[in-house]
Amino acid sequence: MKKHIEYSWRLREIMAARGLFNISDLIPLLVERGIDLSPSQIYRLVGQKPERMSMTLLGALCDALNCTVEDLCQFHTVATAQRKNIVNGLASNGPKVVDLNTTIRPKRARVRPAE
């Protein structure tokens, strides 16, 4: 079984718990901490799960909302089944490899003298 990490982004919940219901409430808190984002960037940050984020922004959010990273992002591991490739009734984990030495034989070259 393979494992991959998933996380839930809880910024909107934490903002609501602190009495911040609009993104315009969050903007001055981030500006105080040196983070200058456009309203559309903050809207995406609140409404969507970010894939990449600077550590400065993460630290500013945690400081402004008085929470920890674990409060903001809850991580959990999910196991996924590995796909099996079946070749000739046998399960193999990798792609099928063709041995060129046995399947393709080059023709013998004939060297002729120059005329």
N, C-alpha and C positions, 0 to 999 in steps of 0.2 A: 504494500500500500504506500502510495506517495502522499505526502502532506503538503498543504499550502496554508499560508496565513491569510485570514480575513479579518477585517476590523469594522466596527460600527463607529460612525462619526456622530458625536452627541453635542455639537456646538449649539444647535438651536435649543435643545433641552436645557443646557446649562445657562444659556442666556435667559430663557424664560424663568428659570428658578431664581435668577438674580434680578428679575424685574425688567429685563431688556427685551422688548418685543419687536423692535425695528432695527434695521441695520444702521439707521442714523444714530441710534443710541450707542452703537459699538465704535463708530468712526472716531469720536473724540478720545475714547479710551486708548485706541491704538495710536493716534497721533501723539498723545502724551508720552508714549513709549517709543517714539521714533519710527513708527510704521505708517507710511503714507500710501494707501491703496485707494483706487477709485471705487465709487459706490458699486459699480458692476462687479468688480473683483470681490468685494466683500459680500455681495449678494450670492455669488457662486460659492464662496467659502462657507457661507451659512447654509445654503440650500443643497449643496452637493457634497459628496464625499471626495475630498482632494486626494489625488494620486501622488503629488509632489508638493512639498512645502519647505520653506526655509526654516532653519532652527530658530532664527531670530523672531520670525512671525509666531511660531509655536510657543516660544517663551513669552512673547508679549501677550498672546491670548491667555495663557495660563496665569500670568501675573494680573492682567486686567480683570479676569473673571474669578480670581482667587480659587483656582482649582489645579489639579495635577494633570499630567499627560494621561495617566490611567483613567482619570475621570472623563477626559475629552475623547480619548480613543480607547475602545475596548477591543482587545485583540483576542482571537481564538483560532485554534488550529482545526483544519478540516481535512479528513483523510479522503483521498480519491482512489478509486481502483485503477490500476494500470491496464492499459489496453494491450491485448496479446495479438501478435501477428501470427496467423496460421499459414504455414507453407507446407504443402504436401502432407497435411494431417498432423504436422508437428508444430508445436508452439515455439516461436523464436522471439527474442526480445529486441533484435536489431533488424536492420534492413537486409534483404537477401543479397549476398555477395557472390558475384560470378567470378570464377577462377579463369582468367583469360588464357593461362598456359594450357589448360586442358580443353577448352571449348573452341578457341580460335588458333589455328596453326598457320603461321605465315608461309607464303610460297617461297621456295628457295630461289634466290636471285642467280641469274647467269651473267657472268661478266664476259663480254665479247671484246676481242681486240679491236682497236680503232682501225678503220679502213684507210 
